[in-house]
């Protein structure tokens, strides 16, 4: 009996912790009765995802919800358009559980489409805007797409993608009956019917850096854990302004769009990330939060001190990064430029979140990814499934209140003791801070020595002449594998191959020095900043 009570009490205490964090952030507030009733009604009709815009519109209808290239849009305007679009799609046959694929950049059309699909009880599939035509067709067919929403620029990639409920343009260069604007203009307003028995869900695709992207589906959360965990570690506050540079189709961007809506904050979106424009937007909109993948932060810093000189960034309290490795070098540069504002989340599409590094963590250990938040569990195991002590590198396994339900095409990640493999290897320090040492499939065995490329990449990025770097293993008759480094230099800098090798030898064991060095103009990366090492593997030495 007692064994069953203790976990229940632990979960109850965790939920109280999440509620307190949400209250401090202003997510849970006392409102006039009519606004409270309207918000509760939206939540009851459409669930957490579909109801979020309705709750925000009930609490602060005249507050600006988002700003993009088309201007500003209030929460009342956004909520009305979402409801009208949902009605239009339902009238055209969209039913609960139907697949709605969205292939769009960061703008209001993406937001309207995803929340309208949720209000219809649909299953929304967020497509990577870097997909080529064959990938779009493959994923659309596999995920059971019955409707496609896309930007004009992707029309040429859509041959052979003809879902039964049509294709609709979210960002249109020319008007037409197949645009979201036309659908909304031709449809009566009013709230859509209450959500059906089957709740809306979101399918976020894996990065696909080593193969065809897989779909990871999650239902609407039934706990405050995802939001409460974040707000307990990161000081987001209601009614402020968040600039999202990360793609909305990625878990990082999408989660923060939903969070901003819950907080009644203003979202600043741009269809394409431009580091100079991002600096201008931070100042113009007095943004308190900036959400990026690390490569975007690097591009902003690479503009130099002169790009920031004279600008007022005093409202900026949070630079939130995730999606790929931050690294100590970039952390230190960002802190020097913007002060102690950096927060680094470690997680993945499958495991959601594992750790969050605060400015306090990063001041002590700029290369860490932080500590495990309340309600989550992270363990380091060896290949036999034995837990390893601090300081010893092993495979990272994660558990939290947002369980992964498996890939939409079947299969899941490896489990040990109820915890899921993150696919990375790392170690804890004595203070409980986690460090990522590499991918478990990235390990290079050269001359019998195990090498993780991340350590070498981090060292290379610390060289003042090097802007970007990646290391892979290539086949070698003598050593089994040898290390090949790919290096991008800052403009105006010059290095020889021997300079790069010597730089590594000065700090690391000789077997970790690359045997080949290839100089490139840029590294191939996906939209979330991850290096596409399979493309590098085919590059000549």
Phi and psi in degrees as a GROMACS rama.xvg file:
@    title "Ramachandran Plot"
@    xaxis  label "Phi"
@    yaxis  label "Psi"
@TYPE xy
-62.6751  -35.4745  UNK-2
-61.2619  -32.3099  UNK-3
-80.5797  -27.0555  UNK-4
-75.0076  -38.9763  UNK-5
-61.0205  -48.7853  UNK-6
-60.5957  -36.8693  UNK-7
-62.613  -44.1398  UNK-8
-65.5332  -38.0637  UNK-9
-62.1234  -44.2786  UNK-10
-64.8078  -39.3066  UNK-11
-64.0478  -42.6027  UNK-12
-63.8577  -38.8953  UNK-13
-61.4707  -44.0888  UNK-14
-63.8643  -38.3797  UNK-15
-61.3786  -40.9205  UNK-16
-60.3072  -43.8964  UNK-17
-66.5135  -41.4039  UNK-18
-61.1798  -43.608  UNK-19
-62.0574  -41.7844  UNK-20
-64.1281  -41.7499  UNK-21
-65.4031  -38.044  UNK-22
-66.2403  -42.3036  UNK-23
-61.4771  -35.7502  UNK-24
-77.8814  -12.3638  UNK-25
90.1697  10.6109  UNK-26
-72.5968  -36.094  UNK-27
-110.724  111.112  UNK-28
-136.046  157.805  UNK-29
-81.2203  127.303  UNK-30
-122.831  162.294  UNK-31
-55.1158  148.812  UNK-32
-52.1268  -42.1814  UNK-33
-65.4343  -34.9763  UNK-34
-72.5253  -39.1577  UNK-35
-62.1269  -44.1694  UNK-36
-63.2759  -42.2349  UNK-37
-64.2205  -40.503  UNK-38
-66.5955  -43.3152  UNK-39
-63.6906  -38.0835  UNK-40
-64.3724  -41.7394  UNK-41
-62.5556  -42.1168  UNK-42
-64.6768  -41.5436  UNK-43
-68.6721  -35.1553  UNK-44
-74.0759  -41.5798  UNK-45
-126.791  4.56792  UNK-46
79.0136  -176.829  UNK-47
-62.6773  -44.3965  UNK-48
-74.6361  -54.5745  UNK-49
-67.6991  -28.107  UNK-50
-84.1532  -16.1507  UNK-51
-54.8074  -47.2003  UNK-52
-63.7425  -33.5044  UNK-53
-67.7506  -38.6655  UNK-54
-63.711  -45.228  UNK-55
-63.8383  -41.2152  UNK-56
-66.8239  -33.9395  UNK-57
-68.0954  -37.1135  UNK-58
-81.5622  -39.4559  UNK-59
-148.15  75.1952  UNK-60
-61.5194  -31.3356  UNK-61
-93.7417  -0.398792  UNK-62
-74.4614  144.961  UNK-63
-70.1625  123.225  UNK-64
-83.6905  -44.6262  UNK-65
-153.014  155.772  UNK-66
-129.195  128.594  UNK-67
-139.632  -164.431  UNK-68
-63.4711  -17.2555  UNK-69
-91.6433  -0.339372  UNK-70
110.465  -155.512  UNK-71
-102.286  152.14  UNK-72
-139.82  128.182  UNK-73
-79.8682  167.61  UNK-74
-65.517  -35.8805  UNK-75
-63.8365  -43.1624  UNK-76
-65.3981  -44.7916  UNK-77
-62.5159  -45.7803  UNK-78
-62.857  -40.9691  UNK-79
-65.2356  -41.7393  UNK-80
-66.4553  -38.6696  UNK-81
-62.1198  -45.995  UNK-82
-63.6495  -42.8272  UNK-83
-65.7041  -40.4147  UNK-84
-65.2714  -41.3333  UNK-85
-60.6805  -42.887  UNK-86
-60.7899  -41.6856  UNK-87
-63.1884  -42.3349  UNK-88
-69.8602  -39.2531  UNK-89
-62.6061  -40.5772  UNK-90
-63.7623  -24.6903  UNK-91
-95.3762  8.70159  UNK-92
108.739  2.48832  UNK-93
-68.9722  129.715  UNK-94
-124.854  166.345  UNK-95
-56.2129  134.641  UNK-96
86.0658  -10.5604  UNK-97
-65.2342  147.445  UNK-98
-86.4977  124.046  UNK-99
-117.059  110.224  UNK-100
-89.8188  137.3  UNK-101
-121.414  120.489  UNK-102
-122.312  84.5031  UNK-103
-148.434  154.183  UNK-104
-82.6568  -172.825  UNK-105
-79.8552  102.459  UNK-106
-164.83  176.661  UNK-107
-61.5167  -30.7334  UNK-108
-61.5984  -38.8928  UNK-109
-60.7712  -47.9632  UNK-110
-62.7873  -47.2519  UNK-111
-61.2807  -43.6746  UNK-112
-65.9263  -45.5947  UNK-113
-67.645  -39.849  UNK-114
-76.8956  -31.3704  UNK-115
-66.242  -41.7194  UNK-116
-61.2393  -39.102  UNK-117
-64.0604  -39.8454  UNK-118
-66.7282  -24.4627  UNK-119
-86.1808  -0.671797  UNK-120
77.4397  18.9253  UNK-121
-81.1197  170.513  UNK-122
-105.773  106.799  UNK-123
-92.4977  127.087  UNK-124
-108.672  115.687  UNK-125
-91.0098  110.419  UNK-126
-89.0779  140.774  UNK-127
-70.0061  128.236  UNK-128
-72.6501  -4.28714  UNK-129
-93.2777  -1.20359  UNK-130
-62.2647  141.837  UNK-131
-86.551  169.996  UNK-132
-52.5265  -48.983  UNK-133
-60.3475  -37.5482  UNK-134
-67.0727  -41.2833  UNK-135
-59.4775  -46.8122  UNK-136
-63.5911  -43.2176  UNK-137
-63.5406  -47.9539  UNK-138
-68.1321  -41.3096  UNK-139
-60.1995  -42.6219  UNK-140
-68.7459  -44.5727  UNK-141
-62.8869  -37.2993  UNK-142
-88.5395  3.36561  UNK-143
68.2755  47.166  UNK-144
-70.7465  123.223  UNK-145
-107.404  -11.3442  UNK-146
-151.844  144.161  UNK-147
-126.441  131.098  UNK-148
-112.895  129.502  UNK-149
-149.09  159.354  UNK-150
-82.9002  154.05  UNK-151
-50.7978  -40.6737  UNK-152
-63.585  -16.2443  UNK-153
-98.6531  2.80963  UNK-154
-57.0538  -36.9671  UNK-155
-70.4697  -14.5145  UNK-156
-92.5966  -0.237046  UNK-157
-102.726  13.3783  UNK-158
-59.435  130.42  UNK-159
87.7249  -3.98025  UNK-160
-105.228  97.3471  UNK-161
-130.579  74.0831  UNK-162
-64.0828  149.542  UNK-163
-61.3043  -26.638  UNK-164
-98.6504  12.3802  UNK-165
93.8442  172.472  UNK-166
-116.342  135.254  UNK-167
-128.765  135.493  UNK-168
-89.0538  124.71  UNK-169
-87.1027  -46.5978  UNK-170
-114.276  111.576  UNK-171
-115.764  128.473  UNK-172
-77.0375  -26.2896  UNK-173
-129.304  146.224  UNK-174
-69.2466  162.913  UNK-175
175.728  163.522  UNK-176
-69.417  -13.7233  UNK-177
-95.7638  18.8804  UNK-178
-98.9207  157.004  UNK-179
-62.9522  -37.7352  UNK-180
-59.3594  -42.693  UNK-181
-67.3723  -40.8686  UNK-182
-58.5984  -46.0606  UNK-183
-67.7903  -41.725  UNK-184
-64.5733  -30.1198  UNK-185
-95.4001  8.27875  UNK-186
-119.724  141.91  UNK-187
-66.6913  146.539  UNK-188
-80.8129  -161.532  UNK-189
98.4695  158.882  UNK-190
-70.2559  140.814  UNK-191
-66.136  169.068  UNK-192
-61.0441  157.449  UNK-193
-55.2373  155.202  UNK-194
-60.6647  144.079  UNK-195
-74.5499  179.234  UNK-196
-58.5657  -38.9315  UNK-197
-82.9977  115.915  UNK-198
-68.6861  153.933  UNK-199
-64.3383  152.644  UNK-200
-143.871  161.585  UNK-201
-119.195  132.721  UNK-202
-108.343  114.23  UNK-203
-106.383  131.656  UNK-204
-87.1394  144.329  UNK-205
-65.2926  164.755  UNK-206
-66.6066  -25.649  UNK-207
69.8197  26.1485  UNK-208
-70.5165  -19.4498  UNK-209
-121.998  14.1775  UNK-210
165.18  -166.37  UNK-211
-65.069  130.946  UNK-212
-59.1013  141.546  UNK-213
-106.245  152.326  UNK-214
-91.2982  128.989  UNK-215
-113.665  113.715  UNK-216
-101.315  138.293  UNK-217
-134.87  137.547  UNK-218
-75.9067  168.108  UNK-219
-59.3298  136.24  UNK-220
-64.801  145.634  UNK-221
-107.398  12.0343  UNK-222
-137.088  156.277  UNK-223
-81.377  4.56744  UNK-224
-54.3096  -50.3136  UNK-225
-59.4052  -43.1501  UNK-226
-77.4254  -45.7712  UNK-227
-62.9188  -37.7949  UNK-228
-61.7831  -47.5499  UNK-229
-62.4036  -46.7571  UNK-230
-71.0591  -19.9469  UNK-231
-77.1302  -17.6673  UNK-232
-111.737  -25.3544  UNK-233
-124.757  128.28  UNK-234
-82.4066  53.1613  UNK-235
-65.6787  143.179  UNK-236
-134.108  150.174  UNK-237
-64.0589  147.469  UNK-238
75.9044  15.1734  UNK-239
-100.343  -162.103  UNK-240
-127  130.207  UNK-241
-119.174  126.999  UNK-242
-98.8298  119.17  UNK-243
-106.044  111.378  UNK-244
-93.2483  -27.5804  UNK-245
-63.811  146.909  UNK-246
-60.5563  137.467  UNK-247
-68.6554  -20.8152  UNK-248
-75.0014  -13.1731  UNK-249
-90.4504  151.654  UNK-250
-54.6034  -38.7334  UNK-251
-61.2342  -54.0241  UNK-252
-65.2831  -44.0371  UNK-253
-64.9849  -44.1237  UNK-254
-60.245  -39.3611  UNK-255
-75.4102  -27.3822  UNK-256
-65.4978  -43.6197  UNK-257
-65.7894  -42.0325  UNK-258
-61.906  -45.4525  UNK-259
-60.2834  -37.5786  UNK-260
-66.6231  -41.4851  UNK-261
-62.4069  -35.2307  UNK-262
-84.3367  -4.97812  UNK-263
67.145  30.0659  UNK-264
-89.3594  168.379  UNK-265
-95.8621  130.159  UNK-266
-95.7589  131.765  UNK-267
-107.996  120.242  UNK-268
-124.503  143.804  UNK-269
-132.117  140.824  UNK-270
-62.8946  -34.8786  UNK-271
-128.907  136.499  UNK-272
-74.9925  128.299  UNK-273
-130.881  120.602  UNK-274
-61.1641  -36.1526  UNK-275
-67.6509  -43.6512  UNK-276
-64.48  -36.2907  UNK-277
-61.4625  -42.6918  UNK-278
-62.5322  -42.0055  UNK-279
-64.3931  -41.2101  UNK-280
-66.7443  -38.5481  UNK-281
-55.9178  -45.3953  UNK-282
-74.7796  -46.375  UNK-283
-60.7227  -42.8683  UNK-284
-97.8638  4.37468  UNK-285
49.2475  51.329  UNK-286
-69.4523  139.221  UNK-287
-95.3884  -16.1303  UNK-288
-139.511  142.704  UNK-289
-129.479  124.389  UNK-290
-115.391  119.237  UNK-291
-143.49  163.369  UNK-292
-92.3479  153.565  UNK-293
-54.7813  -35.9974  UNK-294
-63.9504  -29.7905  UNK-295
-69.6935  -41.1666  UNK-296
-61.6293  -41.2247  UNK-297
-60.7054  -42.1331  UNK-298
-63.7886  -36.254  UNK-299
-66.0509  -41.8541  UNK-300
-70.821  -32.4967  UNK-301
-66.5119  -14.6578  UNK-302
-67.2092  -19.1227  UNK-303
93.367  165.268  UNK-304
-61.0466  -32.5233  UNK-305
-63.9899  -28.1691  UNK-306
-69.3209  -24.2724  UNK-307
-99.3801  -13.349  UNK-308
-60.0742  132.474  UNK-309
80.8694  -4.14905  UNK-310
-90.5337  148.049  UNK-311
-99.6775  105.308  UNK-312
-108.843  21.5222  UNK-313
-60.2746  -30.178  UNK-314
-71.4227  -17.0497  UNK-315
-70.8423  113.735  UNK-316
-111.5  -18.363  UNK-317
-137.771  123.476  UNK-318
-114.551  110.357  UNK-319
-106.665  120.859  UNK-320
-124.094  150.828  UNK-321
-169.489  179.337  UNK-322
101.336  -29.1394  UNK-323
-160.09  173.109  UNK-324
-65.4134  129.861  UNK-325
-78.2129  -57.7818  UNK-326
86.5566  150.153  UNK-327
-65.227  -40.0616  UNK-328
-62.0475  -47.0196  UNK-329
-68.485  -37.5971  UNK-330
-58.2126  -47.3357  UNK-331
-65.8646  -39.3212  UNK-332
-64.142  -43.9342  UNK-333
-65.9122  -40.0711  UNK-334
-66.2594  -39.0973  UNK-335
-63.9364  -35.1327  UNK-336
-81.9929  -39.8942  UNK-337
-118.671  0.779473  UNK-338
82.906  -173.251  UNK-339
-77.9286  70.0924  UNK-340
-117.972  1.88535  UNK-341
-89.6257  131.605  UNK-342
-127.55  131.787  UNK-343
-124.046  115.824  UNK-344
-97.9869  134.056  UNK-345
-108.427  125.31  UNK-346
-172.386  -161.757  UNK-347
-160.715  172.349  UNK-348
-56.2336  -39.281  UNK-349
-79.6257  -48.9199  UNK-350
-87.9703  -5.83489  UNK-351
67.0349  -100.455  UNK-352
-124.857  149.491  UNK-353
-125.865  -51.6969  UNK-354
-140.064  160.338  UNK-355
-135.592  125.094  UNK-356
-94.5059  127.964  UNK-357
-95.1353  169.814  UNK-358
-56.8103  -31.9388  UNK-359
-66.4724  -42.3488  UNK-360
-61.9653  -45.4916  UNK-361
-72.2721  -24.2294  UNK-362
-67.4016  -31.7189  UNK-363
-87.0376  -44.99  UNK-364
-134.312  86.628  UNK-365
-63.2471  -15.3437  UNK-366
-92.981  1.20928  UNK-367
-87.0136  168.177  UNK-368
-113.01  15.9609  UNK-369
95.1838  -166.197  UNK-370
-108.855  163.939  UNK-371
-78.6837  124.296  UNK-372
-75.9727  164.528  UNK-373
-57.22  137.599  UNK-374
91.9215  -14.2049  UNK-375
-104.697  161.119  UNK-376
-134.316  135.383  UNK-377
-133.662  128.801  UNK-378
-128.568  150.178  UNK-379
-109.034  119.564  UNK-380
-117.779  151.984  UNK-381
-85.1986  -177.095  UNK-382
-66.9598  -17.407  UNK-383
-93.5284  3.82374  UNK-384
83.8132  16.6197  UNK-385
-93.5092  137.182  UNK-386
-71.7589  139.313  UNK-387
-104.946  151.072  UNK-388
-79.1241  168.801  UNK-389
-55.5691  144.239  UNK-390
90.1814  -10.7619  UNK-391
-107.761  128.75  UNK-392
-79.1994  136.162  UNK-393
-159.133  -170.467  UNK-394
-80.7134  139.4  UNK-395
-95.1396  127.934  UNK-396
-123.687  141.508  UNK-397
-132.478  144.206  UNK-398
-140.725  143.051  UNK-399
-157.949  176.796  UNK-400
-75.6752  11.1219  UNK-401
-118.379  72.9542  UNK-402
-66.5632  141.632  UNK-403
-79.4851  132.932  UNK-404
-98.2052  8.37524  UNK-405
100.255  162.744  UNK-406
-74.5955  146.861  UNK-407
-64.0322  -27.2847  UNK-408
-88.578  4.82264  UNK-409
104.31  151.971  UNK-410
90.4539  168.759  UNK-411
-153.802  -170.299  UNK-412
-93.5092  162.205  UNK-413
-64.4502  140.274  UNK-414
-118.251  140.573  UNK-415
-136.986  123.204  UNK-416
53.7178  36.257  UNK-417
78.8307  3.41953  UNK-418
-106.492  147.457  UNK-419
-101.794  140.057  UNK-420
-64.9506  133.654  UNK-421
-85.6488  -14.9091  UNK-422
86.4314  -0.343456  UNK-423
-110.674  163.442  UNK-424
-117.582  148.702  UNK-425
-172.016  -169.943  UNK-426
-152.06  156.99  UNK-427
-95.3979  149.829  UNK-428
-93.3479  -179.192  UNK-429
-65.7721  -22.187  UNK-430
-90.5518  2.71522  UNK-431
86.4943  13.3427  UNK-432
-88.0317  136.412  UNK-433
-92.6889  141.769  UNK-434
-124.344  135.789  UNK-435
-95.2557  121.1  UNK-436
-97.259  -13.6105  UNK-437
153.304  -179.982  UNK-438
-83.3708  144.271  UNK-439
-68.4833  -18.87  UNK-440
-99.371  5.72834  UNK-441
-94.5711  -10.2739  UNK-442
-60.1396  133.697  UNK-443
-110.261  128.628  UNK-444
-105.404  107.766  UNK-445
-121.447  115.551  UNK-446
60.0557  31.5829  UNK-447
84.866  -2.18473  UNK-448
-101.766  137.588  UNK-449
-86.7123  128.25  UNK-450
-130.259  131.051  UNK-451
-103.17  125.512  UNK-452
-63.0649  -25.0004  UNK-453
-56.8329  -38.6076  UNK-454
-63.2688  -41.0503  UNK-455
-72.04  -40.8159  UNK-456
-60.6772  -43.6827  UNK-457
-60.7417  -41.8497  UNK-458
-64.3386  -43.6241  UNK-459
-62.2992  -39.5369  UNK-460
-66.7223  -18.7852  UNK-461
-79.8433  -8.62075  UNK-462
-74.9102  131.81  UNK-463
-63.0052  -20.0712  UNK-464
-91.6983  -10.65  UNK-465
-102.445  124.732  UNK-466
-90.9171  -35.5921  UNK-467
-152.556  152.805  UNK-468
-158.317  150.036  UNK-469
-147.287  150.024  UNK-470
-130.26  134.856  UNK-471
-132.628  169.715  UNK-472
-104.437  137.059  UNK-473
-124.065  155.327  UNK-474
-63.3692  142.261  UNK-475
-145.251  128.243  UNK-476
-63.1485  -36.572  UNK-477
-83.5357  -43.2244  UNK-478
-103.608  -2.97064  UNK-479
85.905  -59.9076  UNK-480
-139.848  151.311  UNK-481
-127.259  158.966  UNK-482
-88.0111  133.668  UNK-483
-123.476  124.503  UNK-484
-102.116  139.04  UNK-485
-113.728  124.439  UNK-486
-126.452  135.476  UNK-487
-114.935  124.873  UNK-488
-93.1963  151.977  UNK-489
-64.419  151.568  UNK-490
-55.5327  133.097  UNK-491
85.4223  -4.1781  UNK-492
-94.8579  156.792  UNK-493
-139.967  134.082  UNK-494
-141.008  147.952  UNK-495
-98.7552  163.558  UNK-496
-56.3168  -42.1635  UNK-497
-65.9232  -30.5625  UNK-498
-63.1085  -41.8528  UNK-499
-66.2355  -46.0265  UNK-500
-61.3128  -42.317  UNK-501
-64.4762  -37.0117  UNK-502
-61.1962  -39.4921  UNK-503
-71.5931  -43.9497  UNK-504
-62.1001  -28.4142  UNK-505
-67.555  -22.7646  UNK-506
-120.3  -21.1351  UNK-507
-126.826  168.656  UNK-508
-58.4313  149.391  UNK-509
-59.526  -33.6773  UNK-510
-70.5473  -9.99481  UNK-511
-92.2255  -3.70972  UNK-512
-76.0809  134.127  UNK-513
-65.9886  142.803  UNK-514
-88.1383  -22.931  UNK-515
-125.381  145.879  UNK-516
-130.947  124.467  UNK-517
-115.061  126.602  UNK-518
-95.5539  128.893  UNK-519
-125.555  160.61  UNK-520
-75.5509  -32.4579  UNK-521
-161.959  157.706  UNK-522
-89.4499  144.999  UNK-523
-72.8559  124.015  UNK-524
-132.198  153.261  UNK-525
-86.6846  174.845  UNK-526
-62.239  -18.2893  UNK-527
-94.82  7.82566  UNK-528
93.2165  -1.49688  UNK-529
-78.1359  136.104  UNK-530
-71.656  133.535  UNK-531
-88.195  85.9996  UNK-532
-69.8976  -22.3059  UNK-533
-66.1422  -29.1178  UNK-534
-74.0629  -36.9905  UNK-535
-65.1111  -33.3414  UNK-536
-61.3449  -25.2109  UNK-537
-92.2997  1.84528  UNK-538
-80.3191  141.676  UNK-539
-70.8957  150.217  UNK-540
